[in-house]
Amino acid sequence: MKQYNRILFVAENGTCRAPMAAGILGEYVLKHPVEIGARGMVVLFPEPLNQKAEAVMISNGINLDGYMSAQLTEEDFTEDTLVLVMEHAQLEKVLEKYERANPENVYVLTELVGDELEILDPYGGSLQAYGLCYETMRKTIKKLVTLLNEESNEGSEEN
């Protein structure tokens, strides 16, 4: 995997899993600093973070105050941007809908780190469902950080 300067997490409407993932990744120190963002695949107008997602994030010491969802656009797909979706169906939609989406830069988050299960949408579920989503995401993102930091080491050794 190459070194990226920006990581975008993408989910359905950009009010739950994508910002949660971005917030979790933002808590880690990366050897190669990256811009971290969240996008939705269907965002008709900006919306704040889902209330249950916000409660779970706050209870874990992560404040996403002021977050508003944003639509994924063609401009989001650049050579140095890693786009991470939550589900296989989203991967297929992104690659189909966006001309600039490159299969070498767009992955299902869990698959990139070697996990088989997708990160399921807790929308409409209990606060506990959001908590389980957070825990799954936290473990997955910890693996992502390890992967990114390993790539950063390899990149610095090549220079």
Wavefront OBJ file of the C-alpha trace (Angstrom):
o trace
v 0.000 0.000 0.000
v 1.254 3.449 -0.840
v 1.450 6.450 1.456
v -1.575 8.760 1.488
v -1.966 12.376 2.578
v -5.720 12.185 3.166
v -8.066 9.488 4.425
v -11.823 9.746 3.873
v -14.247 7.431 5.608
v -17.450 6.969 3.631
v -20.802 5.539 4.699
v -24.407 5.885 3.608
v -25.446 9.330 4.870
v -22.322 10.516 6.663
v -23.922 10.988 10.081
v -22.812 7.863 11.928
v -20.110 5.365 10.924
v -17.981 7.648 8.733
v -17.575 10.456 11.302
v -17.151 7.913 14.106
v -14.302 6.279 12.182
v -12.727 9.663 11.412
v -12.962 10.654 15.076
v -11.401 7.401 16.241
v -8.520 7.642 13.762
v -7.959 11.239 14.850
v -7.145 9.987 18.354
v -4.077 8.090 17.101
v -0.637 9.433 16.284
v 0.452 8.558 12.770
v 4.099 8.650 11.699
v 3.004 10.365 8.493
v 0.316 12.948 9.361
v -2.797 12.776 7.201
v -5.902 14.879 6.758
v -8.879 12.859 8.021
v -12.454 13.354 6.841
v -15.880 11.780 6.562
v -18.343 11.761 3.683
v -21.770 10.380 2.946
v -22.913 8.741 -0.253
v -26.385 10.285 -0.020
v -26.329 13.711 1.640
v -29.153 15.984 0.502
v -28.225 18.669 3.028
v -25.664 18.856 5.864
v -26.781 17.105 9.046
v -25.154 16.829 12.473
v -23.784 13.619 13.919
v -26.434 11.047 14.860
v -27.331 11.611 18.545
v -26.605 8.032 19.619
v -23.295 8.032 17.747
v -22.432 11.324 19.434
v -23.296 9.920 22.878
v -21.055 6.894 22.300
v -18.192 9.043 21.041
v -18.446 11.442 24.004
v -18.551 8.522 26.453
v -15.268 7.373 24.905
v -13.673 10.809 25.201
v -14.001 11.843 21.552
v -15.784 15.119 20.841
v -17.107 15.684 17.311
v -18.908 18.887 18.259
v -19.863 20.922 15.199
v -19.593 18.014 12.769
v -21.880 18.270 9.734
v -22.228 15.615 7.051
v -20.895 16.291 3.552
v -21.579 14.610 0.209
v -18.846 12.519 -1.411
v -17.852 14.205 -4.689
v -15.610 13.527 -7.689
v -13.132 16.051 -6.266
v -12.643 13.817 -3.224
v -10.887 11.220 -5.373
v -7.258 12.222 -5.724
v -4.112 10.167 -6.158
v -3.071 10.757 -2.535
v -6.509 10.099 -0.958
v -7.431 6.758 0.590
v -11.213 6.237 0.572
v -12.530 3.676 3.058
v -16.136 2.471 2.904
v -17.925 0.327 5.467
v -19.606 -2.290 3.248
v -19.053 -4.177 -0.027
v -22.235 -2.679 -1.499
v -20.844 0.813 -0.842
v -17.567 -0.101 -2.532
v -19.440 -1.221 -5.630
v -21.581 1.943 -5.663
v -18.576 4.232 -5.278
v -16.603 2.542 -8.049
v -19.668 2.587 -10.300
v -20.853 6.142 -9.606
v -17.605 8.124 -9.483
v -15.389 8.251 -12.569
v -12.337 9.322 -10.590
v -12.711 6.507 -8.042
v -9.665 4.281 -8.466
v -9.864 0.672 -7.178
v -6.292 1.128 -5.926
v -7.425 3.924 -3.573
v -10.906 2.717 -2.509
v -11.343 -0.167 -0.065
v -13.746 -1.688 2.421
v -12.159 -0.641 5.739
v -12.272 -4.086 7.323
v -10.877 -5.864 4.267
v -7.940 -3.480 4.044
v -6.800 -4.549 7.517
v -7.469 -8.248 6.938
v -10.834 -8.626 8.676
v -13.707 -10.419 6.987
v -16.777 -8.816 8.550
v -18.152 -5.448 7.473
v -18.914 -2.674 9.949
v -22.689 -2.839 10.115
v -24.873 0.239 10.334
v -26.342 0.637 13.837
v -28.891 3.206 12.570
v -32.241 2.685 14.277
v -30.699 0.390 16.876
v -30.212 0.825 20.587
v -27.433 2.815 22.199
v -25.801 -0.558 22.856
v -25.768 -1.267 19.089
v -23.912 2.013 18.547
v -21.497 1.052 21.310
v -20.798 -2.290 19.635
v -20.259 -0.496 16.331
v -17.772 1.813 18.059
v -15.867 -1.106 19.606
v -15.658 -2.941 16.285
v -14.508 0.209 14.554
v -11.939 1.010 17.245
v -10.334 -2.434 16.881
v -10.348 -2.158 13.093
v -8.873 1.342 13.111
v -6.137 0.251 15.512
v -5.122 -2.279 12.831
v -5.337 0.476 10.208
v -2.988 2.672 12.257
v -0.482 -0.189 12.480
v -0.712 -0.680 8.718
v -0.320 3.040 7.975
v 2.634 3.384 10.335
v 4.328 0.337 8.775
v 3.857 1.898 5.345
v 5.282 5.168 6.651
v 8.399 3.310 7.862
v 8.831 1.586 4.502
v 8.370 4.889 2.678
v 11.007 6.628 4.795
v 13.467 3.767 4.257
v 13.127 4.149 0.485
v 14.046 7.857 0.579
l 1 2 3 4 5 6 7 8 9 10 11 12 13 14 15 16 17 18 19 20 21 22 23 24 25 26 27 28 29 30 31 32 33 34 35 36 37 38 39 40 41 42 43 44 45 46 47 48 49 50 51 52 53 54 55 56 57 58 59 60 61 62 63 64 65 66 67 68 69 70 71 72 73 74 75 76 77 78 79 80 81 82 83 84 85 86 87 88 89 90 91 92 93 94 95 96 97 98 99 100 101 102 103 104 105 106 107 108 109 110 111 112 113 114 115 116 117 118 119 120 121 122 123 124 125 126 127 128 129 130 131 132 133 134 135 136 137 138 139 140 141 142 143 144 145 146 147 148 149 150 151 152 153 154 155 156 157 158 159
